């Protein structure tokens, strides 16, 4: 019996990308794509957006990072 193995792509989250997303994030254009950012940072991003006056905020986990949506 032969079994085919399906390889699942490992999601690569980097510490550098996560720190850059928190410290130097530009809030000018949405949707904002943040590749390599860990999903545990999503609540912090939401908090910062709400503090800056954005509404209808949401953060989605995709592929290997985050996609941020917000309205002014």
Secondary structure, DSSP 8 states (H G I E B T S, - for coil): --------------HHHHHHHHHS---SSSSEEEET--GGGHHHHHHHHHHTT-EEEEEEEETTEEEEEEE-
